[in-house]
Amino acid sequence: MKSDAPLPWTAVLGGLLAVALFSLTIPLMRLAVHEFDPAILGVGRILLAAVPAVIVLGSIGVPRLSWGQFGRLCLITGCLVFGFAWLVATALQTVPSHHAAIVTGGIPLFTAIGATLVGGRRPSVRFWVAAATGSLLVAGYGVARSGGVVTLADLLLLAAAAVCGVGYSEGTRLSVELGSIRLTCLMPIVAVPGALLVCWGKWPVSWQSVHAISWACWLQWTH
């Protein structure tokens, strides 16, 4: 019987593409944060995705969620939409993009910790040694480049990496139950009330005064 499971190389290529696209996040946010409030830059972007999400869900079907699944969906949305993006955008007001990228290099470790604590995964000792060593090296380099001083921005970035790891690990589990497309579409819909509340009164006073490059970065970052 022919298996419908994707070949391993498709997962590898998909992961590489995702990492490549994710690598644009912080540089684009850094360019746009000069003219956008961190709340608009980090959270307001999700409002653009709400309408397409409704259209897609209308075509493929809205899943029936249990209360437990809905709670997990809210946790994932809170971590990835309101936690990671907002915290990073706030930190980027005072640190360059390369520094932020170094500090958030701990996301894989936090994701593994979340998968272990919540998902019941049990990585090997060698994995933990390698993950911890890599994260410490990355964090140590970032602190050394900043003169050995840990700033508020560093703490915000560390918190962003932690909540992102929780969101990724829990999102992986829930996507198995709901499907990745449905989960991706449900997140912006659930986030709309909170995003409107957070962004209220923080849009640019004069839309015309915002440079085209900032608009382009914000629109590209929302994808």
Buried (B, 14 or more C-beta within 10 A) or exposed (E): EEEEEEEEEEEEEEEEEEEEEEEEBBBBBBBBBBBBBBBBBBBBBBBBBBEEBBEBBEEEEEBEBEEEBEEBBBBBBBBBBBBBBBBBBBBBBBBEBEBBBBBBBBBBBBBBBBBBEBEEBEEEEEEBEEBEEBBEEBBEBBBEEBEEEEBEBBEBBBBBBBBBBBBBBBBBBBBEEBBEEBBBBBBBBBBBEBBEEBBEEBEBEEEEEBEEEBBEBBEEBBE
